[in-house]
């Protein structure tokens, strides 16, 4: 099993290789939205990867980078949780769930731009 610590709640959970951070968060009732259910069509599963772990991840593709540009509080180690697929090299990974996210489709429905 792969251990992942989610901040700021200081909660460490276990996951299987092949799971995404989004799936792990949902399975453990952690507050990571994922409005598009992993289709890379929103930025609501934005996480900030601890800098010491960021270089161990596969780099984001162009579609993920485009969605990250829409994320609230973007940092140099930001990723979409749906695109971080776990393997044994990520045992001990530490990520922060930002306090805010932007759900473009929901916000537009409410008349917010």
C-alpha angles and dihedrals in degrees: 000000000000119000118219124184117208118202145234087027091053090224121153117198135175125240140176126248110267095035120119122230088246092056091047092050093049093046089054099043094247118157101254108129109202096184094179091048093237099313092125089241098121141024099233093113091057112148132177112229117215105256094238089060101039096085091056092064125088107256117262117260123233095267092054092046090053091053092044088058086067095050120114112241096012115192135183089262098045120132138168108255091221090061099049104091114192127233134165092272088067096059104137096024115166121206135170123222106215118235092239138036134182119233103193097187094049093042092052091051089055091050094251118136 
